[in-house]
Amino acid sequence: MGRAVPPGEPEWTQEDTLLAIEWQRLQDETCQCGHLLSESLDEANEYEPKRITCFACQAKERAERAASEREGADLSGHKITVTLVGRRPVVGD
C-alpha cells in the first residue's frame, strides 16, 4: 500500500510519521512472544503455556522435511509457501 506522491509534496505526511513512530514504539515494547514487556518482565505475573497446532506450519514443515530428506536435495534459497485450498469436514460441524 502506498500513495502517489505528487511533485513537490513530502514523501511522508505528518500522519505517516506519527503512525511510524507509534508502530516502532509498539515493536520496542513487545516481546517476540507477542506480550507487552511491561507485563511479561514482571516476576509477579504468571503465564500458562498452551500447546497449539498451526496446521499451515505443520504442512509447510512436513514439506520442508520431505524435501531435505530426498537424496541430493539442495534447498539453498528455496521457500515453501502454504495456501488455504479448502476445508475438510470436521466431526461436529
Secondary structure, 3 states (H helix, E strand, C coil): CCCCCCCCCCCCCHHHHHHHHHHHHHHHCECCCCCEHHHHCCCCCCCCCCCCCCHHHHHHHHHHHHHHHCCCCCCCCCCCCCCCCCCCCCCCC
